[in-house]
Every structure is written in C-alpha cells, then in structure tokens.
Amino acid sequence: MTKRFSLPQLVVSAKLTTFAQTAFAAAIAINIWVNPSLAGDPFRNREPHQIGDQTEAAFKAIFQQGNYPAADRYLQQALSKEPNEPLAYAMQASLAYGNKDWAKLDTYSQKTLETAQKLIPSDPLRGNLYTAVGHFLEGAVVITREGTVNGVPQALSRLRQVYEYLDKAEAISANDPELNLIKGYMDLLLAVNLPFANPDQAIRRLEQNAAPGYLVDRGIALAYRDLKKYPQALDYANLAIKTTSDNPEIYYLKAQILKQLGQKEKSQQIIQEAIANFDKALAKKSQLPGDLVKQIERERRSAVSLKNP
C-alpha cells in the first residue's frame, strides 16, 4: 500500500496535519449501537467477536448519545475489567486528544498498539486491525509533538504501517464490516485531503460492507461536507439523525452543512435552520468536551453574523 504515499513530499506535508487531526478521531469511531444478542459485537450478524461490556457501553455513550463524561466513566471501568481490549485504549487516546492531554495520548496510543499486537494470535482480524489503529494513533502523537515539518517523515512511516496491517486484516476477511468501517473512513479522508484522489471507491466501501449504518451515514456526510457537496452531505446527515437523534454532535454536523449551503445559495432561511441546529447541539453542551462546545458557539456566532440586520 505504499503507493498511497507516492505524491510529492510537499503535497503530503501540506495536508498531513488536517488528515491526522480529522482521521484520528474518525478512525476510532467504530461503534454506535449495542445488540446484546451478538455477544457484545455491534458489527457482525455472523461469527461475532467478543467486545467487553464496559468498552461497548463507552461506544454507545459517545456515538449514540454524544455523552463524553459517561464514556469516560465506562472506559475507566474497562481498563480495569477488560485490559486486553485494544479498543478501550484507543477510545482513551481519543478522549486525551480531545482534551489536549498529550501525555495521555502518548500513553494510550502505545497501549492500543501493545494490546492489539497481543491479540493477533487469538483474533488475527481484530489484532491486525487495531495494530493499524495503534500505528495511526502514534502517527498523531508524532505530528502533535514534532509539528508538521519535523514530524512528516515519521508520520509517513506510521501511515505506511497502518495500511500494511489493514491489508493483513483484509486478507483474513475482506468484507468484514468493522474493518471496512475503519478503512473506509481512512480512505475517504485521504481522498478528501489529498489531490488526485477519488473518494467514490471509499464511499462504496462504506455503503456496501461497513457497519453500523449510522457511522456509515455520518462518515459520508463528513466527506461530502469537505468536498463542498452540501445537498448530498445534508441527505446523509439527516439519515444519521434518524438513528441517533439524541447525539448533539449530529446536529452540529448538520448545522455546519446548512451554514455552508446557506452561504452558497444566499438563503436566510437555510442560515436560520443552521442556527437552530447549532442550538440543538448546544442544548446538551454538558455532555460535550469544553473545547468542542467553544467551537460550536463560535460557529453559531458566525452563522448569526450572516443574517440580514
């Protein structure tokens, strides 16, 4: 998969920070819906893989409810009761990233990689998959610590390892929904952030083989937003809202899309709808990280400034 990084170094340098910051969070966003009949596995209808109850509850808290404090409580229990689940450490790394706690980001990125490698003998599909995620997280650590200029060579090396282990997982089960969700997000974000790339293949991967459906819809909405295809982005955001209507982050995403669409079409009605969705997100601001709340508030003020006096 090293051919993915054959673009000129300057192009990669210019885009890598955006990719790392965005895809980092997306790459570990891999659970939303809990089905106890599948032995803690929300992805597969057949041959389920066991995921710890506390880790699964943390997934639900973040991706179904958008409730970060609850997720943190579940993850603290997961680290004690489910110490061999790499996804628990990946989630902790995500929270550390959101809180700008770089020491914890480094620690939990390493733990993700270590536990994933230990999982390979007993569960090679998920072991290789989360080894890829671990390398990706460590690439984010490098960018955060070293900056774009100094960190690019190391980060590129990590990204090559990401796809090396994703390929190993794909060789085991090419149609696995968990694998295709993570790989689809990564491919899509590469396609959005790097020139000469076509996102259509990544979108097809998500639509055809990834699960759960909410995160498929959310990922495609994000991609179309970044591609400035706002009507398509809005369609997928609305699909996501149908299945996770309690999650304030979904309304934030819809508000962003509506704001850009309203500016493009010079529509005060659409701008007002964007403000209403910012308000829906902020109605549950106690569930969200403080920095995210501040960002939503800034974007809401910007939307209000677009209204006619």
Secondary structure, DSSP 4 states (H G I P E B T S, - for coil): -GGGG-S-HHHHHHHHHHHHHHHHHHHT-------GGGTT-SS-SSS-----HHHHHHHIIIIIT--HHHHHHHHHHHHHH-TT-HHHHHHHHHHHHHTT-HHHHHHHHHHHHHHHHHHTTT-HHHHHHHHHHHHHHHHHHHHHHHHHHHHHHHHHHHHHHHHHHHHHHHHH-TT-HHHHHHHHHHHHHHHHHSTT--THHHHHHHHHH---HHHHHHHHHHHHHHTT-HHHHHHHHHHHHHH-TT-HHHHHHHHHHHHHHHHHHT-HHHHHHHHHHHHHHHTTGGGS-HHHHHHHHHHHHHHHHTS--
